[in-house]
Amino acid sequence: MQGETTSASVQTETTPQTKVHPHHYTRVLFHHEPHQYQPRNVNRLMEAEKAAAGFNTRVAVALTKGVGTMWTAYIFTVLAFVGLLGLLNLLNPITFLLATWVSQQFLQLVLLPVIMVGQNVLGRKTELQADEQFHTTMSTYHDIEQIMQHLSEQDAELLHQTKMLIQLLEKNGISLQQLEAEAAATTHLDTFVQPQPADSAPVTPASTEGEKPNT
């Protein structure tokens, strides 16, 4: 029993223990870095800014939109004809002076800054759209750069694997010329040709009419 145990121990010491190593070549080719900017809805952002705006901003926007209508154009046309009739002494001079004051002083001095404020508020949406378009373009450019870098890493890895295969073939005494010659010699028809096995029995010729079977 002791001899068997010693022989078994010697056998375990002499035989190498093969360790199963994990696949060591599992490096990641590329690490994607997402863009930090998140897209925004310009319409919702504009509505939120309008809701948070004060009284002055709302009045400026309302007057700006009101002035840009055809009804305002009709009112100003009537005011201009009133001034013309007063200039021709067809109306009371006080009416002419009032029409002149309204058209030349009140409307110009009051509506001019109000319209400028309203245009700035309404032009805010265009600014937001331009800013959003710029950031979206930069995000797209960043993604394209990431894709190009990924493709470059894949090309480098493919070249590395190709060099390793060529080195293995050269160590085994196989040249690329031999592989190309074998690839050129084999055709797609070879896969359909089924060689006859050598162990198959030969086909016996059919018996003639004069021969009789042995009884």
C-alpha positions in Angstrom: 0.0 0.0 0.0 2.9 2.3 0.9 4.5 1.7 -2.5 1.3 2.4 -4.3 0.9 5.7 -2.5 4.5 6.8 -3.2 4.2 5.9 -6.9 1.0 7.8 -7.1 2.6 10.8 -5.4 5.6 10.7 -7.7 3.3 10.4 -10.7 1.4 13.5 -9.6 4.6 15.4 -9.1 6.1 14.5 -12.4 3.0 15.1 -14.6 2.5 18.8 -15.3 -0.8 20.2 -14.3 -2.5 22.0 -17.1 -4.3 25.1 -16.0 -7.2 26.4 -18.0 -6.4 30.0 -18.7 -9.1 32.4 -19.7 -9.0 34.0 -23.1 -6.3 36.7 -22.5 -6.9 38.6 -25.7 -10.1 40.3 -24.9 -9.2 43.9 -24.9 -11.8 46.4 -26.0 -10.9 48.0 -29.3 -12.7 51.3 -28.7 -14.2 53.2 -25.8 -17.2 55.3 -26.9 -17.3 58.7 -25.3 -20.9 60.1 -25.6 -21.4 63.8 -26.2 -22.4 65.7 -23.1 -25.1 67.8 -24.8 -28.7 66.7 -24.6 -31.1 67.9 -27.2 -33.9 70.3 -26.2 -37.3 71.1 -27.5 -37.1 74.8 -28.5 -40.9 75.2 -28.7 -41.4 74.0 -25.1 -38.5 76.2 -23.9 -40.0 79.2 -25.6 -43.4 78.6 -24.0 -41.8 78.2 -20.6 -40.0 81.6 -21.1 -43.2 83.3 -22.1 -45.0 81.9 -19.1 -42.2 83.1 -16.8 -42.2 86.6 -18.5 -43.5 89.7 -16.7 -46.3 92.1 -17.6 -44.1 94.4 -19.6 -42.9 91.6 -21.9 -46.4 90.4 -22.5 -47.7 93.9 -23.4 -44.7 94.4 -25.7 -45.4 91.1 -27.5 -49.1 91.8 -27.8 -48.5 95.3 -29.2 -45.9 94.1 -31.6 -48.2 91.4 -33.0 -51.1 93.9 -33.1 -49.2 96.5 -35.1 -48.2 93.8 -37.6 -51.8 93.3 -38.8 -53.9 94.8 -41.6 -56.4 96.3 -39.1 -53.6 98.6 -37.8 -52.7 99.5 -41.4 -56.4 100.5 -42.0 -56.4 102.7 -38.8 -53.2 104.4 -39.8 -54.6 105.0 -43.3 -57.7 106.7 -41.8 -55.5 108.8 -39.6 -53.4 109.9 -42.6 -56.6 110.9 -44.5 -57.8 112.9 -41.4 -54.5 114.8 -41.5 -54.9 115.4 -45.2 -58.4 116.8 -44.8 -57.2 119.0 -42.0 -54.3 120.2 -44.2 -56.9 121.2 -46.9 -58.9 123.2 -44.3 -61.8 120.8 -44.6 -61.8 119.9 -40.9 -61.4 121.7 -37.7 -57.8 122.9 -37.1 -57.8 121.2 -33.7 -58.6 117.9 -35.4 -55.7 118.4 -37.7 -53.3 119.2 -34.8 -54.5 116.1 -32.9 -54.0 113.9 -36.0 -50.6 115.4 -36.5 -49.6 114.8 -32.9 -50.8 111.2 -32.8 -49.1 110.3 -36.1 -45.8 112.1 -35.7 -45.2 112.1 -32.0 -47.3 109.6 -30.0 -47.1 106.7 -32.4 -43.4 107.2 -33.2 -42.2 107.8 -29.6 -44.3 105.1 -28.0 -44.6 102.3 -30.5 -41.0 102.4 -31.6 -39.4 101.1 -28.3 -42.4 98.8 -27.7 -42.0 97.2 -31.1 -38.2 96.9 -30.5 -38.8 95.1 -27.2 -41.4 92.8 -28.8 -39.1 91.9 -31.7 -36.4 91.1 -29.2 -38.7 88.7 -27.3 -40.1 87.2 -30.5 -36.5 86.8 -31.9 -35.6 84.8 -28.9 -37.0 81.7 -30.5 -34.7 82.2 -33.5 -31.7 82.5 -31.3 -32.7 79.3 -29.4 -33.2 77.4 -32.7 -29.8 78.6 -34.0 -28.1 77.6 -30.7 -29.8 74.2 -30.7 -28.8 73.6 -34.3 -25.2 74.5 -33.5 -25.1 72.0 -30.6 -26.8 69.3 -32.6 -24.2 69.8 -35.4 -21.4 69.6 -32.9 -22.9 66.4 -31.4 -23.2 64.8 -34.8 -19.6 65.8 -35.6 -18.5 64.2 -32.4 -20.3 61.0 -33.2 -18.7 60.9 -36.7 -15.3 61.3 -35.2 -16.0 58.5 -32.8 -17.1 56.3 -35.6 -13.9 57.1 -37.6 -11.7 56.3 -34.7 -13.6 53.0 -34.1 -13.0 52.1 -37.7 -9.3 53.0 -37.5 -9.0 50.7 -34.4 -10.7 47.9 -36.3 -8.4 48.3 -39.2 -5.3 48.2 -37.0 -6.6 45.1 -35.2 -7.3 43.4 -38.5 -3.8 44.1 -39.7 -2.4 42.9 -36.5 -4.3 39.6 -36.7 -3.2 39.2 -40.4 0.5 39.6 -39.4 0.1 37.0 -36.7 -1.5 34.5 -39.1 1.3 35.1 -41.6 3.9 34.5 -39.0 2.2 31.2 -37.9 2.1 30.0 -41.5 5.7 30.8 -42.0 6.7 28.9 -38.9 4.8 25.9 -40.1 6.5 26.1 -43.5 3.5 27.3 -45.4 3.9 30.2 -47.8 1.3 32.5 -49.1 2.1 31.4 -52.6 1.2 27.9 -51.8 -2.1 29.0 -50.3 -2.9 31.1 -53.3 -2.1 28.2 -55.6 -4.3 25.8 -53.7 -7.1 28.3 -53.6 -6.8 28.8 -57.4 -6.7 25.0 -58.0 -9.9 24.3 -56.0 -13.1 25.3 -57.6 -16.7 25.4 -56.5 -17.4 22.2 -58.4 -15.2 20.1 -56.1 -17.8 20.4 -53.4 -20.3 18.6 -55.6 -18.0 15.8 -56.7 -18.4 12.8 -54.4 -15.5 10.3 -54.8 -16.4 6.6 -54.9 -15.2 4.8 -51.8 -12.5 2.2 -52.4 -14.3 -0.5 -50.2 -17.3 -0.7 -52.4 -17.7 -3.9 -54.3 -17.3 -3.9 -58.1 -20.4 -4.1 -60.1 -20.8 -7.6 -61.7 -21.7 -7.6 -65.4 -25.1 -8.8 -66.3 -25.2 -12.5 -67.3 -25.6 -13.3 -71.0 -28.4 -15.4 -72.4 -26.2 -18.5 -73.1 -25.0 -18.8 -69.6 -27.1 -20.7 -67.1 -26.9 -20.4 -63.4 -25.3 -23.1 -61.5 -27.7 -25.6 -60.1 
